Amino acid sequence: MTKNQTIKKYFNQKEKLSLKNKKYNTQVKWLVDFMLQEDLDTKGDITTDTIIKSNPKVTAIITVKENCILAGLEEVESILNTYNLKPKTYKKDGQKIKKNEKIIKLSGKIKDILKLERTILNILQRMSGIATQTNKLITKNNPLLCSTRKTQWGLLDKKAVALGGGGTHRLGLYDWILIKDNHIANTKTHNLKPITSFYEIECKTEKQVFEFAKLNPGAIMLDNMRPEKIKKIIKQIKKTNPDIIIEASGGITEKNIREYQKTGVDIISLGSLTHSVKSLDISLNIL
């Protein structure tokens, strides 16, 4: 397997982030059920039930209020179909959308629409915000930009990064082995030798990098290292272990990411893609 094939297999698993995948579908259903339970509790939408006595069929339009990369459409379309709200989508996930463009038309009982309004908008706003920010930070032929496990919505956040053109990294602790500082502090280096499956080791010092490179892991994460040091390490690693995937993580921000993209690393992981994202302005209006 080539280095690029290995990166795709372990760091860019976007094909698993679809409602056709049982694990992903289960997580989406759990999240939506949680959001609706939190919103409606046992009393339901008391404002709508008090103000609107009848329950006529109406049509509503969801509109994007700023330029973005659209994400969350598959999930929202599924929710609307579940509640018989007959969605018609005008766009696709991952597509560039311009300000004031319509993305979904839906029709059904007004009380069902109002009950779901906040939940479906939250999904579209957050996922599109993540996808848009990811797309803003990547450039052609640069290293793969990945999310971390610092997510609020788990796999939905990771899917949003992928729709923005980034990678998934690990989908969870179950996915593949990533040996971090707390693991290293509580084991011996020789205990790592029997590992035959793909694994990555986090290194905080240059000394650790070359010590662990002797084990020939699938990947090495350079944690909180400056771009100058990373360039130096990569130059040496290429001579001895050219197939090891090199990831940079920690201390990387929107302001300094361009410096890291020029170091020669294969992967850059950025927690702020998901833990500090700005939700987009997307609205639903009943006609």
Buried (B, 14 or more C-beta within 10 A) or exposed (E): EEBEEBBBEBBBBBEBBEBEBEEBBEBBBEBBEEBBEEBEEEEEBEEBBEEEEEEEEBBBBBBBEBEBBBBBBBBBBBBBEEBEBEBEBBBEBBBEBEEEBBBBBBBBBBBBBBBBBBBBBBBBBBBBBBBBBBBEBBEEEBBBBBBBBBBEBBBBBBBBBBBBBBBBBBBEEEBBBBBEEEBBEEEEEEEBEEBEEBBBBBBBEBEBBBEBBEBEBBBBBBBEBBBEBBBBBBEEBEEEBEEBBBBBBBEBEEEEBEBBBEBBBBBBBBBBBBEEBEBBBBEBEEE
